[in-house]
Amino acid sequence: MFQSYTVSFRQGCFGYPLSIFFIVINEFCERFSYYGMRALLILYFRRFIGWDDNLSTAIYHTFVALCYLTPILGALIADSWLGKFKTIVSLSIVYTIGQAVTAVSSINDLTDFNKDGTPDNLSVHVALSMIGLALIALGTGGIKPCVSAFGGDQFEEGQEKQRNRFFSIFYLAINAGSLISTIVTPMLRVHECGIYSQKACYPLAFGVPAALMAVSLIVFVIGSGMYKKFQPQGNVMGKVVKCIGFALKNRFRHRSKQFPKREHWLDWAKEKYDERLISQIKMVTKVMFLYIPLPMFWALFDQQGSRWTLQATAMSGKIGLLEVQPDQMQTVNAILIVIMVPIMDAVVYPLIAKCGFNFTSLKRMTVGMFLASMAFVMAAVVQLEIDKTLPVFPKQNEVQIKVLNIGNGAMNVSFPGTVVTVGQMSQSDGFMTFDVDKLTSINISSTGSPVIPVTYNFEQGHRHTLLVWAPNNYRVVKDGLNQKPEKGENGIRFINSLNESLNITMGDKVYVNVTSHNASEYQFFSLGTKNITISSTQQISQNCTKVLQSSNLEFGSAYTYVIGMQSTGCPELHMFEDISPNTVNMALQIPQYFLITCGEVVFSVTGLEFSYSQAPSNMKSVLQAGWLLTVAVGNIIVLIVAGAGQFSEQWAEYILFAALLLVVCVIFAIMARFYTYVNPAEIEAQFDDDEKKNLEKMNVYSTVTPVSQTQM
């Protein structure tokens, strides 16, 4: 009576075990936690910790590689020690702690003892973030091979249809968690928060994934009483390694010509291991050999979260009515996955089959590699378009100078080889570049006035602005911007052309004590118009409008606002462009995301299906670990290429990766051409029949009645 109650309780929802709904919710929350955190990671390294693009990319891919190396450890723990349930619970606790530590590492005020808005001890933040990421890698990787298999364990025999549908729902939960998190967490990041100073809200953006991981753990534990739990059955992976090791050792011992050759090198393990195990390992190693070229695909695919996100920071995020953050572009992949998987299964593959083309699994994977390669060609084309719009900054032995006339009359400024005439309240045509050694003299003159030489020690590798307001009045200002503003923000500085000091408020930021005929430092603002308030004690009339407005700020620009005086005694703003805004739209990244997503659908989904179909029943976890290992190796390839290459042009790196994958694609196509598909179920059934026949023979011998000596 108790057993029938338990079965009905487990299958109490449309013929499905009730326990799987806890597993699906657990997976959704866990994937939200992982992808939400990962979407922020590259910009956290770049903008909060302050690493450059190459180091940020290297650390990012090291972390991803660790996430795909630890599944081997998780599989070993589950199979030989704790079992799947206890492994998931234990490592989920580690995972949750890691997310919490990472969130704490991003609290700006943690070491901001002087309350100036900048951490005073950055090494504390780096150490905490590295500890947190190590724990996350152990947690997410450790539970990865266990959760889906644990869900499959919940079904009874005869529920194959429900089990297959469960895996579809499970995959949908993964993509739904990824999609929602990569939209939400960047939105949380752009908010400003803090105790002493308002900065990008990384603690909230990391804190929400940490909270979702805690929810994931709680939901999974709540369903504990409903799960079917199996004791660990021994370490299959260990048996495989030992058998391969024995075969290689035995072959080495019998390497002389006096020992006859065997059909397969694994046959040298027959002295110790039974033929069934050897046959199963042969099938596994055959597929593993095909895995050798696969890491190159993942080397390209996982750069969506690093190089492609950094590429988006130099683009305009204004897409129609939407304002897209650079790290939100990754959502394009998740959206397209949800759309493309059913289209491929229901439309494309059946259409290809009707045309009579045998589009096998390995052919699909080859096409997937080619599409990913073309995606990086598209990324290179987009990068070339971006490079056309980027300003040219001075090299180490150069200086750049522009002239800005804030006076009331025209000025002539002579440089070596050129003379620039600048009218009232105007600037020269952009920055002029000079070799430091050849910049021998600069002179200022105007009609009826003597020539005044400019004496200033220009700093190499920097931009400078020469302010002039009379023939004998000038000031050289070092600009302080040697790159486009980060985060897609806009750099704004003010020049005071009045005869008194001013305090200026723009948005929520204050420029304190901007002295007469001098420039402030740049401060940075998000897109949109900002209110500007000018505070003065003398020149500005009390009847004047207190609040002025900036122009509409876009993405990645820099402007100088000169404060002048109207005839009415009221201030006026003159705007001059220092760095033009990003003009290449992020929408141009959509084709490369489309190509790499199509590549993922025909490569990744097909690869998992192929691995499952070609693996013996007790070795599917071994091949799953091997598949995940290719992802880890792919991220290591990125570290090697990006670290060794040190390309001066980003488009060249994209082309290199595209070319490498194209070469690997050809190699894989040749390997696939010689692969023979097998049916593991048939092979195992043959072994079962042989064992059954042997057992029957033994039973026949055992039923013969022994003859006693008396009867004889």
C-alpha positions in Angstrom: 0.0 0.0 0.0 2.9 2.4 0.9 4.7 1.6 -2.3 1.7 2.3 -4.5 1.1 5.6 -2.7 4.8 6.6 -3.3 4.6 5.8 -7.0 1.3 7.8 -7.5 2.8 10.7 -5.6 5.9 10.8 -7.8 3.8 10.6 -11.0 1.1 12.9 -9.8 1.4 15.6 -12.5 0.4 14.7 -16.0 2.3 11.4 -15.8 5.6 13.1 -14.9 7.4 12.6 -11.6 6.7 15.6 -9.4 10.4 15.7 -8.5 11.5 16.9 -11.9 9.7 20.2 -11.5 12.0 21.0 -8.6 15.0 20.0 -10.8 13.9 22.2 -13.7 13.4 25.2 -11.4 16.8 24.5 -9.8 18.4 24.5 -13.2 16.7 27.7 -14.3 17.9 29.6 -11.2 21.4 28.1 -11.4 21.8 29.1 -15.1 20.4 32.6 -14.3 23.0 32.8 -11.5 25.9 31.7 -13.7 25.2 33.6 -17.0 24.1 36.7 -15.1 27.4 36.8 -13.3 29.4 35.9 -16.4 27.8 38.6 -18.5 29.3 41.3 -16.1 32.7 39.7 -15.7 34.7 41.2 -18.5 33.5 44.8 -17.8 34.0 44.2 -14.0 37.7 43.3 -14.8 38.1 46.2 -17.2 36.3 49.0 -15.4 36.3 48.2 -11.7 39.6 46.4 -11.2 41.2 48.3 -14.0 42.9 45.6 -16.0 43.6 46.2 -19.7 41.7 44.3 -22.5 44.2 41.5 -22.8 44.5 40.7 -19.1 40.8 40.9 -18.7 40.3 38.5 -21.6 42.9 36.1 -20.2 41.4 36.0 -16.7 37.9 35.6 -18.2 38.8 32.6 -20.3 40.8 31.0 -17.5 37.7 31.1 -15.4 35.5 29.6 -18.2 38.1 26.9 -18.8 38.0 26.0 -15.1 34.2 25.8 -15.2 34.6 23.1 -17.9 37.5 21.2 -16.3 35.8 20.7 -12.9 32.9 18.5 -14.3 35.4 15.6 -14.3 35.9 16.1 -10.6 32.1 16.3 -10.1 31.5 13.1 -12.0 34.2 11.3 -10.0 32.7 12.5 -6.6 29.2 11.5 -7.7 30.1 8.1 -9.1 32.5 6.8 -6.5 31.7 8.6 -3.2 28.6 10.8 -2.6 26.1 9.9 -5.3 24.4 12.5 -7.5 22.0 14.1 -4.9 24.7 14.7 -2.2 27.2 16.0 -4.8 24.7 18.5 -6.1 23.8 19.8 -2.6 27.4 19.9 -1.4 28.8 21.7 -4.4 25.8 24.1 -4.7 26.7 25.3 -1.2 30.2 26.0 -2.4 28.8 27.7 -5.5 26.5 30.0 -3.4 29.4 31.0 -1.2 31.5 31.8 -4.3 28.7 34.0 -5.7 28.4 35.9 -2.4 32.2 36.4 -2.1 32.3 37.8 -5.7 29.5 40.2 -4.9 31.3 41.4 -1.8 34.5 41.9 -3.8 32.7 44.4 -6.0 31.7 46.7 -3.1 33.6 49.9 -3.8 33.2 51.2 -0.2 34.9 48.1 1.3 38.4 49.7 1.1 37.4 53.3 0.3 38.7 54.6 3.7 39.3 58.2 2.5 35.8 58.2 0.9 37.0 59.6 -2.5 35.1 57.0 -4.6 38.2 54.9 -5.4 39.2 51.7 -3.5 42.3 52.3 -1.5 43.4 48.7 -1.5 42.6 47.1 -4.9 44.4 43.9 -4.1 41.7 43.0 -1.5 39.1 43.2 -4.2 41.2 41.2 -6.6 41.9 38.5 -4.0 38.2 38.2 -3.0 37.0 38.1 -6.6 39.6 35.4 -7.5 38.5 33.3 -4.4 34.9 33.8 -5.4 35.4 32.8 -9.0 37.4 29.7 -8.0 34.5 28.5 -5.8 32.0 29.3 -8.6 34.1 27.2 -11.1 34.2 24.3 -8.6 30.5 24.5 -7.9 29.1 25.1 -11.4 31.4 22.6 -13.0 31.0 20.0 -10.3 27.2 19.9 -10.6 27.1 20.2 -14.4 27.3 16.4 -15.2 25.0 15.5 -12.3 21.8 17.6 -12.6 20.6 16.4 -16.0 21.5 12.8 -15.3 19.8 13.0 -11.9 16.6 14.3 -13.6 16.7 11.4 -16.0 17.0 9.0 -13.1 13.5 10.1 -11.8 11.7 8.3 -14.6 10.5 4.7 -14.6 10.8 2.2 -17.4 8.2 2.9 -20.1 8.5 6.6 -19.6 10.9 7.2 -22.5 8.6 9.8 -24.1 8.3 11.8 -20.9 12.0 11.5 -20.3 12.8 12.9 -23.8 10.3 15.8 -23.2 12.0 16.5 -19.9 15.3 17.0 -21.5 13.7 19.5 -24.0 12.2 21.4 -21.0 15.5 21.2 -19.2 17.3 22.7 -22.2 14.6 25.4 -22.4 15.1 26.2 -18.7 18.9 26.7 -19.4 18.3 29.1 -22.2 15.5 31.0 -20.4 17.7 31.5 -17.4 20.6 32.7 -19.6 18.3 35.0 -21.6 16.6 36.7 -18.7 19.8 37.1 -16.6 21.9 38.7 -19.5 19.1 41.3 -19.9 18.6 42.0 -16.2 22.1 42.0 -14.6 23.5 44.7 -17.1 20.5 46.8 -16.3 21.3 46.5 -12.6 25.0 47.3 -13.3 24.3 50.7 -14.9 22.5 51.9 -11.8 24.6 53.9 -9.4 24.9 52.9 -5.7 27.3 53.2 -2.8 27.6 54.5 0.8 30.3 57.2 0.3 30.1 57.7 -3.4 27.8 56.7 -6.2 29.4 54.2 -8.6 28.2 51.5 -11.1 26.2 49.1 -9.0 28.3 45.9 -9.4 27.3 44.7 -5.8 23.6 44.6 -6.8 24.4 43.1 -10.2 26.5 40.3 -8.7 24.2 40.0 -5.6 21.1 39.1 -7.6 22.8 36.0 -9.2 24.1 35.1 -5.7 20.5 35.3 -4.4 19.2 33.1 -7.3 21.8 30.5 -6.5 20.7 30.4 -2.9 17.1 30.0 -4.2 18.2 27.2 -6.5 19.8 25.3 -3.6 16.7 25.8 -1.4 14.3 24.6 -4.1 16.4 21.5 -4.8 16.6 20.6 -1.1 12.8 21.0 -0.7 12.2 18.3 -3.2 14.5 15.9 -1.4 11.8 13.5 -0.2 10.4 13.0 -3.7 13.6 12.1 -5.5 14.7 8.6 -6.6 18.3 8.4 -5.2 20.8 5.7 -6.3 23.9 4.8 -4.4 27.2 5.4 -6.2 27.8 2.4 -8.5 31.6 2.7 -8.8 33.8 4.9 -10.9 33.3 4.0 -14.5 35.8 6.7 -15.6 38.4 5.1 -13.4 37.8 1.7 -15.0 38.2 3.3 -18.4 41.5 4.9 -17.5 42.9 1.8 -15.9 42.0 -0.4 -18.8 43.6 2.0 -21.3 46.7 2.3 -19.1 47.0 -1.5 -18.8 46.6 -1.9 -22.6 49.3 0.6 -23.3 51.6 -0.9 -20.7 51.0 -4.4 -22.0 51.6 -3.4 -25.6 54.9 -1.7 -24.6 56.0 -4.9 -22.9 55.3 -7.0 -25.9 56.6 -4.6 -28.5 59.1 -7.0 -30.1 58.3 -8.8 -33.3 58.1 -12.3 -31.7 54.7 -11.3 -30.4 51.9 -11.4 -33.0 50.0 -8.1 -33.6 46.5 -7.7 -32.4 43.6 -6.2 -34.3 43.2 -3.2 -32.0 45.7 -1.7 -29.5 43.0 -2.1 -26.8 43.0 -5.8 -27.4 46.2 -5.9 -25.3 44.0 -5.5 -22.2 42.3 -8.9 -22.7 44.6 -10.5 -20.2 43.0 -8.6 -17.4 39.6 -7.1 -18.6 36.6 -8.7 -20.2 35.7 -8.3 -23.9 32.5 -6.3 -23.1 34.4 -3.5 -21.3 37.1 -3.4 -24.0 34.5 -3.2 -26.8 32.8 -0.3 -24.9 36.0 1.6 -24.5 36.8 1.1 -28.2 33.5 2.9 -29.0 34.4 5.7 -26.6 38.0 6.2 -27.8 36.7 6.3 -31.4 34.4 9.3 -30.6 37.1 10.9 -28.4 39.5 10.9 -31.4 36.9 12.9 -33.3 36.8 15.4 -30.3 40.5 16.4 -30.9 39.7 19.3 -33.4 36.5 20.5 -31.5 38.2 22.9 -29.0 38.8 25.4 -31.8 35.1 25.9 -32.2 34.7 26.8 -28.5 37.7 29.1 -28.7 35.7 31.3 -31.0 32.3 30.7 -29.4 33.2 31.8 -25.9 34.7 35.1 -27.1 31.1 36.5 -27.2 31.5 37.3 -23.6 35.0 38.8 -23.9 36.2 40.3 -27.2 32.8 40.9 -28.7 31.6 42.6 -25.5 34.7 44.8 -25.6 34.0 45.5 -29.3 30.5 46.7 -28.4 31.9 49.3 -25.9 33.3 51.2 -28.9 29.8 51.2 -30.6 26.6 53.2 -30.3 23.9 51.3 -28.3 21.0 53.4 -29.7 18.9 50.8 -31.6 15.6 52.4 -32.5 13.9 53.3 -29.2 16.2 51.0 -27.2 19.4 51.9 -25.4 21.5 48.7 -25.3 24.4 48.2 -22.9 27.5 46.4 -24.4 27.1 43.4 -22.1 23.4 43.1 -23.1 24.3 42.2 -26.7 25.0 38.6 -25.5 21.2 38.2 -25.2 21.0 38.1 -29.0 22.6 34.6 -28.8 20.1 33.4 -26.2 17.1 34.8 -28.1 18.3 33.3 -31.4 18.9 29.9 -29.7 15.3 29.8 -28.5 14.1 30.7 -32.1 16.6 28.6 -34.1 16.4 25.2 -32.3 12.8 24.5 -33.3 13.2 26.0 -36.7 16.2 23.7 -37.4 14.4 20.6 -36.1 11.0 21.3 -37.7 11.9 23.0 -40.9 15.5 23.0 -42.0 16.5 19.3 -41.3 13.3 17.8 -42.8 13.7 20.0 -45.8 17.3 18.9 -46.4 16.1 15.2 -45.9 13.4 15.7 -48.6 16.0 17.0 -51.0 17.7 13.6 -50.6 20.9 14.9 -48.9 22.2 12.7 -46.1 22.9 15.4 -43.6 24.6 13.2 -40.9 25.6 14.4 -37.5 29.2 14.9 -38.4 28.3 16.9 -41.5 26.2 19.2 -39.4 29.0 19.7 -37.0 31.3 20.6 -39.9 28.8 23.2 -41.2 28.6 24.6 -37.6 32.4 25.1 -37.6 32.3 26.9 -40.9 29.5 29.2 -39.8 31.4 30.1 -36.6 34.5 30.9 -38.7 32.4 33.2 -40.9 31.0 34.9 -37.8 34.5 36.0 -36.9 35.1 37.3 -40.5 32.0 39.4 -39.9 33.4 40.6 -36.6 36.6 41.6 -38.4 34.5 43.6 -40.9 32.6 45.4 -38.1 36.0 46.1 -36.3 37.3 47.7 -39.5 34.2 50.0 -39.6 34.8 50.9 -35.9 38.5 51.6 -36.5 37.6 54.1 -39.2 35.7 56.2 -36.6 38.3 56.0 -33.8 40.4 59.1 -33.2 44.1 58.9 -33.7 46.0 59.5 -30.5 49.7 60.5 -30.3 52.4 57.8 -30.2 55.1 57.9 -27.5 57.4 60.2 -29.4 54.6 62.5 -30.6 52.4 65.3 -29.2 49.0 66.5 -30.4 47.9 70.1 -30.2 44.8 72.0 -31.0 44.2 75.8 -30.7 41.1 77.1 -28.9 40.5 80.9 -29.1 38.4 82.1 -26.2 39.1 85.8 -26.8 37.3 88.5 -28.9 39.6 88.7 -31.9 41.2 86.4 -34.5 44.6 84.9 -33.7 47.4 83.5 -35.9 49.4 80.6 -34.4 52.4 79.4 -36.3 53.8 75.8 -35.9 56.8 74.3 -37.8 55.6 74.1 -41.4 52.1 75.5 -40.9 50.1 78.6 -39.7 46.7 78.3 -38.2 44.2 81.2 -38.1 41.5 80.9 -35.4 38.6 83.2 -35.3 36.8 84.5 -32.2 35.4 81.8 -29.9 36.4 79.0 -32.3 39.0 76.2 -32.5 41.5 74.8 -35.1 40.4 71.9 -37.3 41.0 69.1 -34.9 44.3 68.0 -33.3 47.6 68.5 -35.1 50.3 65.8 -34.6 53.9 66.7 -34.3 57.1 64.8 -33.7 58.5 66.1 -30.4 62.0 66.6 -31.8 60.6 68.7 -34.7 58.4 70.9 -32.5 61.0 73.6 -32.3 58.8 76.7 -31.9 55.2 77.9 -31.6 54.3 81.6 -32.0 51.1 83.6 -31.5 50.3 86.8 -33.4 47.4 89.1 -34.4 47.0 92.2 -36.5 48.9 95.1 -35.0 50.5 93.0 -32.2 54.0 91.6 -31.8 54.8 87.9 -32.1 54.6 86.0 -28.8 56.5 82.7 -28.5 54.8 79.8 -26.6 57.1 78.4 -23.9 55.9 75.0 -22.6 57.4 71.6 -22.0 54.9 69.4 -23.9 54.5 65.9 -22.5 55.2 63.1 -25.1 52.3 60.8 -26.0 49.6 63.2 -24.8 47.1 65.7 -26.3 47.2 69.4 -25.4 45.0 72.4 -25.9 46.5 75.8 -26.5 44.1 78.4 -25.1 44.5 81.9 -26.4 42.5 85.0 -25.6 44.9 87.8 -26.5 48.3 88.0 -28.4 50.2 87.9 -25.1 47.8 85.8 -23.2 47.7 82.0 -23.5 47.7 78.8 -21.5 48.6 75.2 -22.5 46.3 72.6 -21.0 47.2 68.9 -21.0 43.9 67.1 -22.0 44.3 63.9 -20.0 42.3 61.8 -22.5 44.4 59.2 -24.4 41.6 57.0 -25.4 37.9 57.1 -26.0 35.8 57.3 -22.8 35.1 53.9 -21.3 31.7 52.4 -20.7 30.2 54.4 -23.6 30.2 57.4 -21.4 30.9 61.0 -22.5 33.8 63.2 -21.2 32.9 66.8 -20.4 35.2 69.6 -19.3 34.6 73.3 -18.9 36.8 76.3 -19.8 36.1 79.5 -17.9 36.6 82.6 -20.2 35.3 85.0 -17.5 37.5 87.0 -15.1 36.4 85.2 -11.9 36.4 81.6 -10.6 33.3 79.5 -11.1 31.7 76.5 -9.6 29.8 74.4 -12.1 27.3 71.6 -11.5 26.4 69.2 -14.4 23.9 66.5 -13.6 25.0 65.2 -10.2 28.7 66.1 -10.6 30.4 69.3 -9.5 33.4 71.1 -11.0 34.8 73.0 -8.1 36.7 76.3 -8.5 37.3 76.5 -12.3 39.7 79.5 -12.3 39.6 82.3 -14.9 40.9 81.4 -18.4 41.6 77.8 -17.3 40.1 74.3 -18.0 38.6 71.8 -15.6 39.4 68.1 -15.6 37.1 65.8 -17.6 34.2 64.2 -15.8 32.1 61.4 -17.4 28.3 61.2 -18.1 25.9 58.7 -19.6 23.9 59.6 -22.6 21.1 62.2 -22.7 20.8 65.9 -21.9 22.1 67.2 -18.6 21.3 70.4 -16.6 24.2 72.8 -16.1 24.2 75.3 -13.2 26.9 78.0 -13.0 27.6 79.6 -9.6 29.2 83.1 -9.6 29.6 85.8 -7.0 30.4 88.8 -9.3 29.9 88.9 -13.1 26.7 87.0 -13.6 23.5 88.9 -13.2 20.9 87.6 -10.7 18.2 88.0 -13.3 19.8 85.4 -15.6 18.5 81.9 -16.1 20.0 79.7 -13.4 19.9 76.4 -15.4 21.4 75.8 -18.8 21.3 72.5 -20.8 23.9 70.5 -22.5 23.6 69.0 -25.9 22.2 65.5 -26.3 25.1 63.3 -25.3 25.5 60.0 -27.1 28.1 57.2 -26.7 31.8 57.6 -26.2 32.3 61.3 -27.0 34.2 64.1 -25.4 33.3 67.8 -25.4 34.7 71.1 -24.2 32.1 73.7 -23.0 33.5 77.3 -23.0 31.6 79.6 -20.6 31.3 83.0 -22.2 29.3 86.2 -21.4 26.4 87.6 -23.5 25.8 91.3 -23.8 23.0 91.0 -21.4 25.4 89.9 -18.6 24.1 86.3 -18.7 26.4 83.3 -19.3 26.4 81.3 -22.5 27.9 78.0 -23.5 30.0 77.3 -26.6 30.5 73.6 -27.3 33.6 72.2 -29.0 34.0 68.5 -30.0 37.2 66.8 -28.7 36.3 63.2 -29.5 33.4 62.3 -31.8 30.7 60.0 -30.5 30.6 56.3 -31.5 28.8 56.2 -34.8 28.9 52.4 -35.6 25.7 50.9 -34.3 25.7 47.8 -32.1 23.0 46.4 -34.5 25.9 45.7 -36.9 26.9 42.9 -34.5 23.6 41.0 -35.0 24.9 39.2 -38.3 27.9 37.8 -36.5 25.7 36.7 -33.5 23.3 35.1 -36.0 26.0 33.2 -37.7 27.7 31.9 -34.5 24.2 31.0 -33.1 23.4 29.0 -36.2 26.8 27.4 -35.8 26.1 26.5 -32.2 22.7 24.9 -33.0 24.1 22.6 -35.7 27.4 22.0 -33.8 26.7 21.9 -30.1 23.2 20.4 -30.0 24.1 17.9 -32.8 27.4 17.0 -31.0 25.7 16.2 -27.8 23.2 14.0 -29.7 26.0 12.3 -31.6 28.0 11.6 -28.5 24.9 10.1 -26.7 24.0 7.9 -29.7 27.6 6.5 -30.1 28.2 5.9 -26.4 27.6 2.6 -24.6 24.9 2.8 -21.9 27.3 2.9 -19.0 29.8 5.3 -20.6 27.6 8.2 -21.5 29.0 10.2 -18.5 32.5 9.6 -19.7 31.8 11.1 -23.1 29.9 13.9 -21.5 33.0 14.8 -19.5 35.1 14.5 -22.7 32.7 16.9 -24.5 32.9 19.5 -21.6 36.7 19.1 -21.7 36.8 20.3 -25.3 35.2 23.6 -24.1 37.9 24.0 -21.4 40.7 23.4 -24.0 39.0 25.9 -26.3 39.3 28.6 -23.7 42.9 27.7 -23.1 43.5 28.2 -26.8 42.2 31.8 -26.5 44.6 32.4 -23.7 47.5 31.2 -25.8 46.6 33.0 -29.0 45.6 36.3 -27.4 48.7 36.2 -25.1 51.2 35.2 -27.8 49.8 37.3 -30.6 49.6 40.8 -29.0 48.0 42.2 -32.2 48.1 45.9 -32.7 44.9 45.6 -34.7 41.9 43.7 -33.3 40.5 42.8 -36.7 43.7 40.9 -37.4 43.1 38.7 -34.3 39.6 38.0 -35.5 40.8 36.9 -38.9 43.5 34.7 -37.3 40.8 32.9 -35.3 38.6 32.5 -38.3 41.4 31.1 -40.4 42.4 28.6 -37.6 38.9 27.3 -37.3 38.6 27.1 -41.1 41.7 24.9 -41.2 40.4 22.8 -38.3 37.0 22.5 -40.1 38.7 20.9 -43.2 40.6 18.5 -40.9 37.4 17.5 -39.1 35.6 17.0 -42.4 38.3 14.5 -43.5 38.2 12.7 -40.1 34.4 12.5 -40.3 34.6 11.1 -43.8 36.3 7.9 -42.5 34.2 7.5 -39.4 31.9 4.5 -39.3 28.7 4.9 -37.3 27.9 2.2 -34.7 24.9 1.1 -32.8 26.0 0.5 -29.2 22.7 -1.1 -28.2 23.1 -3.8 -30.9 26.7 -4.5 -29.8 25.7 -4.7 -26.2 22.7 -6.9 -27.1 25.1 -9.3 -28.9 27.2 -9.6 -25.7 24.0 -10.2 -23.7 23.0 -13.0 -26.0 26.4 -14.6 -25.8 26.4 -14.4 -22.0 22.9 -15.9 -22.0 24.0 -18.8 -24.1 27.0 -19.4 -21.9 24.8 -19.3 -18.9 22.4 -21.9 -20.4 25.2 -24.2 -21.2 26.4 -24.0 -17.6 22.8 -24.7 -16.4 22.7 -27.9 -18.6 25.9 -29.2 -17.1 24.7 -28.5 -13.5 21.4 -30.3 -14.0 23.0 -33.7 -14.8 22.5 -36.0 -11.8 25.8 -37.3 -10.4 26.2 -41.1 -10.3 27.2 -42.6 -6.9 29.8 -45.3 -6.5 27.1 -47.7 -5.2 25.0 -47.2 -8.4 28.0 -48.0 -10.5 
